[in-house]
Amino acid sequence: MTTILQIDSSARHGSSKDERYGSHTRRLTRHFVRHWLNASPDTRIIYRDIGSQPPGFVTSQWIHAAFTPEAAREPWMHSVLAESDDLVDELISADIIVLGLPMYNFGMPAQAKAYIDNIVRVGRTFGFDRSRGAVPYWPMLAEMNKTVVTLGSSGDTGYQADGALAHMNHVEPAVLTALGYIGITRHFGANVEYDEFGGERLQASLRNAEVEAERIADLLLGERLPVAGHSPDTRKALSLV
């Protein structure tokens, strides 16, 4: 059974499909998951809303606890790391991470940064051993064949790799660097642009992003489900990938 970890990091509540001021990224993550479930209803979905319930920030106590060997930790250390452990456990259990990731002032939301800081954990998601010499770190999730799908939004256009504003995009590059560090390197993405402009440009971008989210889902479904087990509509979609 495939497990999808669906994460929303937008501070906006609701989906822009249903609410005037709803979130575009929440709209895309829901669209992706609904499309997936139509083809594979037995998929396990883990949902984490870090936009509404952000993880705690890293503190000096958190650092002390995380860098203390587990066997030597005091009871308070386990308590400090409990939320981080839950987040890491969810991540490890997931095959596909679907991450709603809006751009806030050229970077990721603070909620998303707090999440990243909680899952990049020595001894849990990356290893560290000074005796290894010049490169004492290694990714602990590299052999788990995980895929991350980022579904983003921005107020303007041109932030993607070949765009005029690509040098100002510190969202996907930062997130993918951190995930790559722990061994999650396979990435697909779709983005909504023109949020600040509205009108037909925004609507067209939303339609294109939803189509791209479906295309990514169909591609990943094609890797995980035998074609003979798909519905006719899904088999047709997969034949177009």
VOLODO-849518 format. One record per residue: x, y, z of N, C-alpha, C in turn; residue in one letter. Coordinates in steps of 0.001 Angstrom, whole numbers, plus 500000, padded with zeros to 6 digits. Layout:
REM VOLODO-849518
[[X, Y, Z], [X, Y, Z], [X, Y, Z], A]
...
//
This chain:
REM VOLODO-849518
[[500836, 498807, 500000], [500000, 500000, 500000], [500872, 501244, 500000], M]
[[500540, 502183, 499143], [501255, 503456, 499091], [500784, 504351, 500233], T]
[[501732, 505061, 500837], [501407, 506048, 501866], [501822, 507423, 501376], T]
[[500882, 508365, 501404], [501145, 509757, 501043], [501086, 510605, 502298], I]
[[502108, 511415, 502498], [502122, 512411, 503561], [501766, 513756, 502939], L]
[[500587, 514260, 503250], [500100, 515530, 502714], [500337, 516613, 503753], Q]
[[501116, 517625, 503384], [501464, 518695, 504314], [501028, 520035, 503727], I]
[[500273, 520796, 504501], [499913, 522159, 504122], [500626, 523131, 505042], D]
[[501300, 524129, 504432], [502033, 525100, 505249], [501505, 526520, 505113], S]
[[500459, 526713, 504309], [499920, 528055, 504124], [499239, 528556, 505388], S]
[[499413, 529838, 505682], [498713, 530463, 506800], [497248, 530718, 506461], A]
[[496907, 530687, 505183], [495518, 530868, 504774], [494720, 529596, 505062], R]
[[493478, 529792, 505481], [492600, 528654, 505728], [491764, 528383, 504491], H]
[[491414, 527142, 504282], [490548, 526787, 503178], [491253, 526827, 501837], G]
[[490519, 526414, 500827], [491039, 526333, 499463], [490508, 527488, 498635], S]
[[491345, 528011, 497749], [490899, 529097, 496879], [489836, 528636, 495886], S]
[[489642, 527345, 495769], [488568, 526826, 494915], [487203, 527082, 495534], K]
[[487176, 527140, 496879], [485912, 527258, 497600], [485743, 528591, 498323], D]
[[486849, 529280, 498615], [486791, 530510, 499394], [487544, 531618, 498678], E]
[[487014, 532814, 498745], [487606, 533945, 498020], [489059, 534171, 498410], R]
[[489343, 534077, 499705], [490705, 534316, 500175], [491370, 533020, 500643], Y]
[[490928, 531914, 500093], [491524, 530639, 500453], [492905, 530461, 499836], G]
[[493550, 529397, 500227], [494934, 529121, 499832], [494996, 528394, 498492], S]
[[495885, 528867, 497633], [496121, 528167, 496365], [496857, 526854, 496591], H]
[[497800, 526848, 497525], [498569, 525608, 497734], [497716, 524541, 498408], T]
[[496821, 524925, 499303], [495882, 523951, 499874], [494983, 523390, 498765], R]
[[494597, 524254, 497843], [493796, 523807, 496701], [494545, 522745, 495896], R]
[[495840, 522977, 495658], [496616, 522042, 494847], [496874, 520725, 495571], L]
[[497187, 520770, 496868], [497436, 519506, 497581], [496167, 518666, 497632], T]
[[495028, 519315, 497843], [493754, 518576, 497858], [493467, 518006, 496471], R]
[[493723, 518791, 495450], [493467, 518331, 494084], [494321, 517109, 493763], H]
[[495599, 517171, 494121], [496503, 516047, 493881], [496003, 514797, 494587], F]
[[495680, 514922, 495879], [495290, 513750, 496669], [493959, 513185, 496196], V]
[[493001, 514044, 495866], [491720, 513546, 495367], [491897, 512809, 494040], R]
[[492722, 513373, 493177], [492985, 512724, 491896], [493630, 511361, 492123], H]
[[494573, 511299, 493046], [495241, 510036, 493351], [494248, 509013, 493893], W]
[[493417, 509438, 494842], [492488, 508509, 495478], [491436, 507998, 494510], L]
[[491111, 508776, 493491], [490175, 508287, 492478], [490719, 507043, 491778], N]
[[492034, 506995, 491624], [492673, 505856, 490964], [493106, 504778, 491949], A]
[[493422, 505194, 493174], [493956, 504247, 494162], [493327, 504534, 495527], S]
[[492061, 504153, 495715], [491340, 504525, 496936], [491860, 503882, 498208], P]
[[492674, 502834, 498102], [493195, 502191, 499301], [494493, 502819, 499788], D]
[[494916, 503905, 499142], [496135, 504597, 499567], [495956, 505157, 500981], T]
[[496988, 505039, 501767], [496972, 505615, 503118], [497401, 507080, 503040], R]
[[496594, 507962, 503609], [496902, 509389, 503618], [497184, 509826, 505049], I]
[[498345, 510406, 505262], [498673, 511047, 506536], [498598, 512557, 506291], I]
[[497805, 513265, 507079], [497644, 514703, 506857], [498265, 515483, 508001], Y]
[[499029, 516495, 507640], [499676, 517348, 508629], [499484, 518814, 508204], R]
[[498771, 519581, 509007], [498520, 521001, 508721], [499456, 521849, 509577], D]
[[500646, 522091, 509057], [501604, 522896, 509810], [501335, 524391, 509646], I]
[[500483, 524753, 508687], [500107, 526154, 508554], [499258, 526611, 509713], G]
[[498327, 525757, 510136], [497445, 526082, 511258], [498030, 525653, 512598], S]
[[498803, 524582, 512589], [499405, 524077, 513826], [500901, 523868, 513594], Q]
[[501661, 524965, 513607], [503090, 524858, 513292], [503866, 524091, 514348], P]
[[504876, 523349, 513922], [505750, 522683, 514887], [506491, 523707, 515736], P]
[[506938, 523267, 516892], [507716, 524153, 517751], [509068, 524481, 517126], G]
[[509572, 525652, 517457], [510891, 526044, 516970], [511994, 525297, 517721], F]
[[513118, 525168, 517062], [514280, 524577, 517707], [514780, 525513, 518812], V]
[[515029, 524950, 519992], [515516, 525706, 521146], [516843, 525111, 521609], T]
[[517451, 525759, 522582], [518704, 525222, 523117], [518474, 523863, 523768], S]
[[517304, 523682, 524412], [516997, 522379, 525008], [516830, 521311, 523925], Q]
[[516186, 521698, 522813], [515986, 520761, 521703], [517342, 520308, 521168], W]
[[518236, 521254, 520957], [519570, 520928, 520434], [520316, 520014, 521410], I]
[[520258, 520365, 522684], [520918, 519546, 523707], [520390, 518113, 523659], H]
[[519074, 517987, 523579], [518467, 516653, 523570], [518801, 515892, 522293], A]
[[518710, 516556, 521138], [518922, 515874, 519860], [520349, 515366, 519721], A]
[[521308, 516100, 520266], [522707, 515709, 520128], [523206, 514861, 521303], F]
[[522310, 514492, 522186], [522634, 513543, 523249], [522280, 512145, 522762], T]
[[523181, 511182, 522832], [522849, 509817, 522406], [521575, 509333, 523086], P]
[[520743, 508636, 522341], [519424, 508261, 522848], [519502, 507520, 524177], E]
[[520461, 506622, 524306], [520567, 505826, 525536], [520916, 506689, 526748], A]
[[521468, 507874, 526502], [521889, 508740, 527608], [520895, 509860, 527885], A]
[[519799, 509900, 527166], [518851, 511007, 527332], [518078, 510893, 528647], R]
[[517889, 512051, 529249], [517057, 512146, 530442], [515594, 512242, 530024], E]
[[514665, 511981, 530946], [513238, 512005, 530590], [512800, 513308, 529925], P]
[[513295, 514450, 530387], [512869, 515720, 529796], [513304, 515831, 528332], W]
[[514407, 515192, 527986], [514886, 515235, 526604], [513927, 514516, 525666], M]
[[513419, 513376, 526108], [512448, 512657, 525288], [511195, 513500, 525085], H]
[[510790, 514236, 526130], [509612, 515097, 526013], [509852, 516225, 525018], S]
[[511035, 516824, 525073], [511369, 517923, 524177], [511361, 517465, 522720], V]
[[511785, 516228, 522492], [511897, 515711, 521121], [510659, 514954, 520654], L]
[[509618, 514880, 521465], [508461, 514051, 521128], [507796, 514491, 519829], A]
[[507592, 515786, 519658], [506952, 516262, 518436], [507827, 515982, 517219], E]
[[509109, 516241, 517347], [510038, 515966, 516264], [510029, 514483, 515909], S]
[[509995, 513616, 516923], [509948, 512176, 516661], [508703, 511796, 515876], D]
[[507568, 512395, 516236], [506326, 512102, 515510], [506447, 512533, 514047], D]
[[507012, 513715, 513815], [507153, 514216, 512449], [508109, 513341, 511637], L]
[[509193, 512917, 512253], [510151, 512048, 511563], [509515, 510692, 511264], V]
[[508768, 510153, 512226], [508107, 508862, 512012], [507140, 508936, 510827], D]
[[506377, 510027, 510740], [505466, 510210, 509613], [506228, 510246, 508300], E]
[[507312, 511004, 508284], [508104, 511138, 507073], [508679, 509795, 506635], L]
[[509206, 509044, 507579], [509795, 507750, 507258], [508742, 506779, 506728], I]
[[507521, 506877, 507232], [506476, 505948, 506816], [505905, 506274, 505440], S]
[[506178, 507467, 504918], [505567, 507917, 503664], [506409, 507518, 502455], A]
[[505718, 507157, 501382], [506366, 506930, 500094], [506463, 508227, 499294], D]
[[505408, 509041, 499385], [505328, 510291, 498640], [504958, 511400, 499606], I]
[[505702, 512493, 499549], [505418, 513668, 500371], [504851, 514734, 499457], I]
[[503612, 515148, 499713], [502949, 516194, 498931], [502936, 517444, 499795], V]
[[503735, 518428, 499399], [504002, 519574, 500259], [503478, 520855, 499637], L]
[[502448, 521439, 500248], [501960, 522755, 499847], [502898, 523825, 500364], G]
[[503444, 524636, 499459], [504579, 525472, 499806], [504475, 526859, 499168], L]
[[503719, 527779, 499766], [503635, 529126, 499199], [504911, 529918, 499443], P]
[[505132, 530918, 498611], [506260, 531829, 498781], [505838, 533003, 499654], M]
[[506570, 533221, 500744], [506361, 534384, 501605], [507648, 535209, 501598], Y]
[[507592, 536372, 501000], [508761, 537259, 500985], [510006, 536536, 500472], N]
[[509832, 535816, 499379], [510895, 535137, 498640], [511395, 533852, 499289], F]
[[510826, 533477, 500415], [511240, 532250, 501079], [510040, 531428, 501499], G]
[[510294, 530327, 502187], [509224, 529463, 502665], [508567, 530092, 503884], M]
[[507319, 529724, 504202], [506703, 530173, 505446], [507515, 529726, 506658], P]
[[507439, 530509, 507727], [508143, 530145, 508964], [507696, 528777, 509464], A]
[[506418, 528456, 509228], [505907, 527149, 509653], [506641, 526011, 508941], Q]
[[506910, 526210, 507650], [507620, 525186, 506884], [509069, 525071, 507340], A]
[[509694, 526201, 507666], [511075, 526157, 508164], [511133, 525420, 509497], K]
[[510139, 525661, 510359], [510095, 524945, 511637], [509960, 523440, 511401], A]
[[509166, 523061, 510403], [509018, 521643, 510071], [510348, 521061, 509610], Y]
[[511019, 521740, 508693], [512310, 521264, 508198], [513294, 521099, 509346], I]
[[513326, 522074, 510258], [514268, 522003, 511374], [513971, 520823, 512294], D]
[[512706, 520397, 512349], [512339, 519272, 513202], [512617, 517921, 512566], N]
[[512662, 517859, 511236], [512879, 516555, 510594], [514321, 516322, 510168], I]
[[515130, 517359, 510105], [516557, 517171, 509826], [517218, 516887, 511174], V]
[[517260, 515615, 511540], [517628, 515188, 512882], [518826, 514250, 512863], R]
[[519853, 514624, 513584], [521006, 513748, 513720], [520570, 512444, 514377], V]
[[521001, 511329, 513789], [520657, 510023, 514322], [519317, 509492, 513884], G]
[[518481, 510353, 513297], [517168, 509915, 512803], [517092, 510004, 511288], R]
[[517500, 511144, 510730], [517413, 511314, 509275], [518770, 511593, 508631], T]
[[519755, 511955, 509404], [521120, 512005, 508884], [522078, 511509, 509956], F]
[[523162, 510888, 509503], [524163, 510375, 510422], [525339, 511314, 510535], G]
[[526049, 511218, 511630], [527235, 512053, 511855], [528274, 511246, 512614], F]
[[529476, 511212, 512061], [530572, 510479, 512695], [531881, 511177, 512332], D]
[[532510, 511805, 513309], [533744, 512559, 513059], [534862, 511683, 512507], R]
[[534811, 510385, 512800], [535885, 509498, 512343], [535854, 509288, 510834], S]
[[534787, 509736, 510170], [534681, 509573, 508718], [535542, 510585, 507960], R]
[[536138, 511521, 508659], [537048, 512469, 508009], [536354, 513695, 507466], G]
[[536671, 514054, 506222], [536230, 515325, 505661], [534716, 515411, 505485], A]
[[534062, 514270, 505321], [532602, 514270, 505131], [531985, 513380, 506218], V]
[[531753, 513951, 507396], [531262, 513138, 508507], [529757, 512887, 508480], P]
[[529054, 513480, 507512], [527594, 513363, 507453], [527174, 512392, 506358], Y]
[[526025, 511759, 506537], [525456, 510953, 505462], [523934, 510909, 505622], W]
[[523210, 510792, 504493], [521744, 510757, 504539], [521253, 509378, 504957], P]
[[520310, 509353, 505876], [519805, 508076, 506376], [518550, 507598, 505648], M]
[[517946, 508454, 504819], [516726, 508064, 504103], [516979, 507784, 502628], L]
[[518241, 507745, 502248], [518579, 507660, 500818], [518105, 506372, 500162], A]
[[518009, 505291, 500892], [517634, 504002, 500303], [516136, 503727, 500404], E]
[[515366, 504720, 500786], [513930, 504503, 501020], [513063, 504872, 499822], M]
[[513678, 505366, 498742], [512963, 505629, 497483], [511760, 506553, 497661], N]
[[511958, 507630, 498366], [510883, 508578, 498591], [510853, 509637, 497482], K]
[[509672, 510179, 497250], [509473, 511239, 496268], [508774, 512405, 496939], T]
[[509222, 513618, 496662], [508540, 514807, 497172], [507915, 515556, 496006], V]
[[506674, 515984, 496199], [505953, 516798, 495225], [505663, 518132, 495889], V]
[[506292, 519206, 495415], [506026, 520527, 495962], [504984, 521221, 495103], T]
[[503992, 521798, 495757], [502905, 522498, 495083], [502878, 523917, 495639], L]
[[503385, 524861, 494826], [503655, 526194, 495331], [502777, 527282, 494747], G]
[[502966, 528482, 495267], [502275, 529660, 494742], [503134, 530880, 494997], S]
[[503004, 531849, 494107], [503748, 533104, 494253], [502902, 534251, 493726], S]
[[503231, 535453, 494169], [502461, 536622, 493771], [502752, 537084, 492358], G]
[[503954, 536810, 491875], [504388, 537254, 490546], [504733, 536020, 489719], D]
[[505319, 536246, 488569], [505752, 535157, 487702], [507254, 535249, 487481], T]
[[507859, 534169, 487027], [509276, 534199, 486691], [510201, 533671, 487758], G]
[[509662, 533002, 488789], [510503, 532507, 489876], [511077, 531120, 489606], Y]
[[510613, 530453, 488554], [511112, 529109, 488278], [512523, 529161, 487688], Q]
[[513117, 527988, 487527], [514558, 527896, 487242], [515007, 528739, 486065], A]
[[514180, 528849, 485034], [514575, 529598, 483847], [513945, 530984, 483798], D]
[[513370, 531446, 484915], [512662, 532716, 484933], [513534, 533898, 485298], G]
[[513012, 535092, 485014], [513767, 536320, 485277], [513983, 536563, 486761], A]
[[513127, 535993, 487619], [513232, 536209, 489064], [513736, 534966, 489797], L]
[[514304, 534034, 489056], [514743, 532773, 489673], [515743, 533008, 490801], A]
[[516574, 534036, 490664], [517595, 534309, 491694], [516967, 534779, 493005], H]
[[515681, 535144, 492975], [514996, 535614, 494182], [514132, 534528, 494819], M]
[[514138, 533350, 494232], [513339, 532246, 494761], [514170, 531449, 495766], N]
[[513825, 531571, 497038], [514513, 530824, 498095], [513562, 529833, 498768], H]
[[512559, 529393, 498003], [511578, 528451, 498541], [512004, 527023, 498199], V]
[[511730, 526590, 496978], [512077, 525215, 496590], [513564, 524911, 496753], E]
[[514471, 525829, 496350], [515893, 525496, 496536], [516251, 525185, 497986], P]
[[515700, 525935, 498934], [516013, 525699, 500342], [515418, 524389, 500830], A]
[[514161, 524141, 500474], [513501, 522916, 500924], [514164, 521686, 500319], V]
[[514459, 521738, 499022], [515040, 520574, 498361], [516474, 520324, 498815], L]
[[517196, 521370, 499165], [518540, 521185, 499724], [518463, 520422, 501037], T]
[[517538, 520820, 501907], [517390, 520156, 503207], [516931, 518716, 503041], A]
[[515952, 518493, 502156], [515467, 517124, 501953], [516530, 516256, 501285], L]
[[517274, 516840, 500359], [518357, 516093, 499732], [519423, 515688, 500736], G]
[[519651, 516530, 501710], [520648, 516265, 502744], [520313, 515004, 503535], Y]
[[518994, 514735, 503714], [518605, 513545, 504469], [518279, 512366, 503546], I]
[[518384, 512589, 502218], [518272, 511472, 501287], [517030, 511451, 500421], G]
[[516232, 512536, 500438], [515050, 512606, 499573], [515395, 513524, 498412], I]
[[515690, 512948, 497275], [516220, 513723, 496152], [515309, 513729, 494928], T]
[[514330, 512856, 494877], [513448, 512824, 493709], [512325, 513831, 493901], R]
[[512192, 514738, 492949], [511278, 515868, 493122], [510477, 516144, 491864], H]
[[509197, 516441, 492066], [508330, 516992, 491034], [507637, 518209, 491626], F]
[[507229, 519142, 490768], [506578, 520315, 491303], [505640, 520995, 490329], G]
[[504699, 521737, 490872], [503790, 522580, 490099], [503573, 523856, 490895], A]
[[503370, 524958, 490192], [503258, 526247, 490870], [502167, 527110, 490265], N]
[[501498, 527845, 491134], [500542, 528877, 490733], [501257, 530221, 490784], V]
[[501075, 531016, 489745], [501686, 532346, 489688], [500597, 533419, 489580], E]
[[501018, 534683, 489665], [500136, 535842, 489452], [499105, 536059, 490563], Y]
[[499367, 535571, 491772], [498386, 535770, 492838], [498118, 537256, 493096], D]
[[499148, 538087, 493015], [498976, 539518, 493281], [498247, 540229, 492149], E]
[[498182, 539622, 490986], [497577, 540258, 489817], [496115, 539858, 489643], F]
[[495791, 538627, 490011], [494426, 538155, 489888], [493989, 538040, 488434], G]
[[492685, 538054, 488225], [492145, 538048, 486874], [492414, 536754, 486130], G]
[[492375, 536850, 484808], [492494, 535676, 483964], [493877, 535043, 484036], E]
[[494915, 535862, 484238], [496254, 535271, 484344], [496344, 534323, 485525], R]
[[495795, 534745, 486658], [495790, 533866, 487829], [494944, 532625, 487567], L]
[[493767, 532804, 486995], [492880, 531663, 486749], [493526, 530662, 485788], Q]
[[494190, 531179, 484762], [494880, 530290, 483820], [496013, 529544, 484512], A]
[[496728, 530248, 485384], [497823, 529606, 486111], [497297, 528523, 487046], S]
[[496163, 528771, 487694], [495552, 527767, 488559], [495154, 526523, 487755], L]
[[494548, 526747, 486607], [494156, 525603, 485765], [495376, 524811, 485329], R]
[[496432, 525512, 484914], [497650, 524831, 484462], [498302, 524054, 485603], N]
[[498296, 524634, 486801], [498914, 523956, 487944], [498131, 522703, 488320], A]
[[496813, 522765, 488233], [496011, 521579, 488540], [496255, 520472, 487510], E]
[[496358, 520856, 486253], [496658, 519870, 485209], [498026, 519244, 485452], V]
[[499013, 520076, 485824], [500351, 519550, 486088], [500358, 518643, 487313], E]
[[499595, 519003, 488338], [499495, 518146, 489523], [498907, 516788, 489150], A]
[[497896, 516787, 488286], [497321, 515525, 487820], [498336, 514723, 487018], E]
[[499101, 515404, 486184], [500103, 514709, 485368], [501141, 514029, 486261], R]
[[501588, 514746, 487291], [502571, 514170, 488213], [501973, 512966, 488933], I]
[[500737, 513119, 489405], [500075, 512002, 490090], [499961, 510792, 489171], A]
[[499567, 511019, 487929], [499427, 509907, 486988], [500768, 509229, 486714], D]
[[501813, 510023, 486621], [503146, 509454, 486420], [503534, 508546, 487586], L]
[[503315, 509017, 488802], [503676, 508232, 489980], [502742, 507043, 490154], L]
[[501476, 507225, 489825], [500548, 506098, 489856], [500980, 505006, 488888], L]
[[501444, 505424, 487718], [501883, 504466, 486712], [503052, 503622, 487180], G]
[[503854, 504162, 488103], [504976, 503408, 488648], [504538, 502431, 489732], E]
[[503403, 502708, 490373], [503018, 501961, 491558], [501858, 500999, 491357], R]
[[501027, 501249, 490333], [499859, 500403, 490120], [499985, 499650, 488813], L]
[[499647, 498367, 488776], [499613, 497646, 487493], [498535, 498246, 486615], P]
[[498889, 498492, 485358], [497940, 499134, 484451], [496637, 498357, 484382], V]
[[496708, 497047, 484462], [495495, 496234, 484366], [494521, 496537, 485498], A]
[[495053, 497069, 486616], [494193, 497352, 487756], [493590, 498740, 487740], G]
[[493932, 499561, 486762], [493399, 500910, 486702], [491999, 500940, 486107], H]
[[491291, 501987, 486440], [490019, 502248, 485776], [490303, 502669, 484340], S]
[[489310, 502604, 483436], [489541, 503029, 482048], [490052, 504449, 481946], P]
[[489504, 505370, 482766], [489948, 506759, 482695], [491407, 506894, 483108], D]
[[491797, 506135, 484151], [493184, 506208, 484609], [494127, 505585, 483586], T]
[[493715, 504464, 482970], [494567, 503857, 481941], [494765, 504815, 480792], R]
[[493713, 505537, 480420], [493834, 506520, 479338], [494802, 507624, 479724], K]
[[494686, 508108, 480989], [495577, 509181, 481440], [497022, 508722, 481433], A]
[[497256, 507495, 481923], [498628, 506995, 482003], [499229, 506805, 480615], L]
[[498399, 506511, 479634], [498920, 506325, 478285], [499412, 507631, 477682], S]
[[499006, 508751, 478307], [499405, 510056, 477800], [500643, 510608, 478480], L]
[[501095, 509955, 479538], [502244, 510450, 480298], [503531, 510255, 479492], V]
//
